[in-house]
Amino acid sequence: GFQQPLSNYTETRDDEFWGRHLHFRKPFKYYYQGEGALLTWDDVKSFRIGNGIDYGRSVFGMRVESSLWDNKIENLFDVRNVHNSQNNKFIENVVHDELTWQVTDKLTTKALGIYQKMPKTKGGFDPFIFNPQNEVYDFNAYIKDGEDASLKTGSLGMEYEFFDWMALNGTWEYTNDISLGYDEFPRGIFSGGNRSLITQDYNNNYRDNATWLYNQANFPAPPYPFYNIFKSGLRLTPVENMDLYLDYTRNAYAKAGQVDDNMNHVGFEVSYTPIPKISIFLKYTYSRWQDLDRLAAGYTNIIGHHNFFTEFIYRMSENQDFTLQYGEASRDPYMGSVLDIGWDPYGGSVRTIDTEHIIRAYYRKKF
């Protein structure tokens, strides 16, 4: 019965979207800045898999982490069953199993399976997008009654390190997840709301927030269809203090946006620190997407986008530095030379998909 007035648990009860995919890139050391504070990978990784807990819910969960053969095989199994605490109505049952196998010193394989059993849909209400203020699911006219909204994901991946300076990885994902695996982006952007009249009593009008989703005809409806995602990445360290990364994604769900590296794209990154005082970073991404503005106008054709970003940092001392940037790529010079403060802690997100012709200069001195 507990209801918290100043916070909610919606960010911990569900999986983080980046926790529903396999990854071979190492996460950034710092990934978010808020009110001058830093969150590290250790701060956020524990919320990668949700716990189902929120007020008005009764949850039974179990998590088993195991390892074999001197940690060459590691497995994480998590299951949670959630019901309404008032009427015991079924809400969801989620099973998550993730396996990592260090086959050899050079070959690493991973497997991921997620099954999220959902109740039958209620006509006119979205099964996933809701208003966290009142726990009411948004109106969605394209949701039919009695359909199966369950989500299933299966993924396999491997990485082979040919040399100390070169490694190649690839993943295949087969899923019908168009919601939680993308943090509801871009589908959740098409939403609106107002203070709607809910009742009248003794000439007094009582209103509450009513939210709804529009343009949902552009997105699949339950039962959600399955599709494939293919991703590959090549890591190179040709010389000391230089890192290069090339990646490619082919996603049959063309509406997947820039919240992570599941967007259809080809990317190239290079970080170079010729001397401790100087750091250089360059990133180019060519992406293909069904743009939001065009979707709103009814156009579903795919458009290509180019994004170029570069950064130069000169550190005069430990407490003094100068940074010059061109473009936009979710990087903050005050967090270090390799930091992404976007949505994805693995560095797959970008704030813009087109090159922004912006030049920024920063000078920092700590007294």
C-alpha positions, 0 to 999 in steps of 0.5 A: 500500500506504500505510495511514494510522493517524490519518487517512483520505481519505474526505472528499477522494476523493468530491465534497462533497454541496454540490458536486453541485448548482448554486448562486447564493447566495454562500458564507459567508466562514467556514463551520466552526470547529474547535478555535478555528480558522476555515476560509474558503471558499478552504480548502474550495472546492478539495474541492468535487470529489473526486479519487478518491484513497485507499489501495488505489486506482489513480486516473487523473484529469484536470481542465480549467478554461477561459474564453472571451470575457473570462471570460463563459463558464467551464467546469470539466471533471473526470473520474476513473477508479478501480480497485483497486490490488491486483486492478485491479477497477473501482471507479468512473468519474466525469465532472463538467462545469459551465458558467457563461455570463454572457449579459448584465450582468444574466443568468447561466446555469449548467449541470451534468452528473454521470455516476458509473458504478458496478460492478454491485451485490453482493447484501447490501452497500450500494454507497455507505455504508461503514465508513472504518476498514476500508473494508468496505461496510455490510450492506444486506439490500435490495440485490440482486445485479447491479443498476446503482447508477450515478448521473446528474445534469443541472441547469440554472439562471439568475439575472436581476438586475432592479436592483442591489437585486433578483435572481431565480434558479431551478434545475431538477435531474433526478437519481437521486442519493439518496446522495452528493448528500445526504451520505448523510442521512438514509439513513446514520443508520439504521445500527448495528454491533458487534464481530463474531466473524470467526474462531477459532484455537487457542481464540482469538476474533478480532473486527472491526467489523461495521456494517449498515443497517436500515430501508432498505426506506423508501429506493429501491434500485438501479437508483435512480429519477429525480426532479425538484428545482425551486428558486428564490430572490429576493434583495432589498436594499430599503435600504442595509445590509439584505439579504432572501432568500426561497427555495423548494424542491420536491423529489420526493424527500421524504426530503431533509433539512436538510443543505442547501436541497434539503429541501422548504421555504419560507424567509425571511431578513433581515439588517439593520445600521442602524448599525455597532454593531448587527446584526439577523438573522431567519430563518423556515423552513417545511419538509416532511419524512418525519421520521426517527422516523416513518420508523423506525416505518414511517410515510412521511407528510409532516409540516410544521415551523416554525423561527423564529430571531432574533439581535441583536448590539451591538458596544461596540467592536472587542474587546467585544460582546453577543449575544442569540439566540432559537431555533436556526439554526446561527449562532455570534456569535463568527464575525460577523453572517452566518455559518453553521457548519452542513453547507452553506457556502452557508447552506442547512442548519439544525440543527433543523427545529422552533423551539427555545425557547432564549434565549442571551446572549453577552458577549465581551471581548478583552483 
